[in-house]
Amino acid sequence: MQFSANLGFLFRDLSLPEAIRAAKKQGFTAVEMHWPYDTDVSAVTAALAETGLPVLGVNTVRGNLEAGDFGLSALPGRQAEARAAIDQAVAWAVATGCRNIHVMAGKTQAKEAFATFVDNLRYASHAAAPHGIGILIEPLNPRDAPGYFLLDLPTALRVVDATDGAVKIMFDCYHMQIVNGDLLNAVKQYRDRIGHIQFAAVPDRAEPDHGEVDYAWLLKAIADTGYSAPFGAEYRPASNSFAWMEFFTAG
């Protein structure tokens, strides 16, 4: 079983290039990021080349943080900003060899949100596909992201269908346990529509060695279905211990 370090949460005391190196030393086989755009891309690519770690994903920018933005692509009337964010992410992904872009929907309940999101996702897919880059969407739970457009798996599936499968779902077990539960069956049922799987303890989003979900069992069960990509460790560390990694892979 392989794991990807989400550097949006892990090794935050280090610069991004040093966090990549730390992930390698810790035994992670890939990395993923939130919003790395303020870091010199040449320093990032140098660290990636040195470690041999692939980048599995990056997010589009959130927008105007002071105004409460948390993504742009489902917001009616802000298509130009949304597509500029997509273009930025595609350029960064091309430069670093990043495999996927998570296009953030944003906070809106507007009736035009679904159509707006689908249109912008089609744009993203058209821009990314020539480079072999995948487009991901991620349902977030309403406790962590109140007002977010994409709050459950059924809506995400509707979006995937509306884009004719041009996008896939980032299935974060933390969010999906809070909203939908029945994680293993959901992964089995919608495996062909899932592009990446992440995990963290529920409900505190800390190390995945406690809480509602037995990840040592669940991730192995998912791997047993044939899922072979690294699982994304996207948790907020409460300690400096990575003992869970050895425990999960034992036996």
DAQUI-V502923 format. One record per helix or strand. SS is the DSSP state (hx for helix, st for strand). FROM is the first residue (numbers start at 1). LEN is the number of residues. If there is no record, write none. Layout:
BEGIN
SS;FROM;LEN, SS;FROM;LEN
END
This chain:
BEGIN
st;3;4, hx;16;11, st;30;3, hx;41;11, st;54;2, st;58;2, hx;65;3, st;71;1, hx;79;18, st;100;3, st;105;1, st;107;1, hx;113;17, st;134;4, st;148;1, hx;153;10, st;168;5, hx;173;7, hx;183;7, hx;191;3, st;194;6, hx;215;10, st;231;3, hx;243;7
END
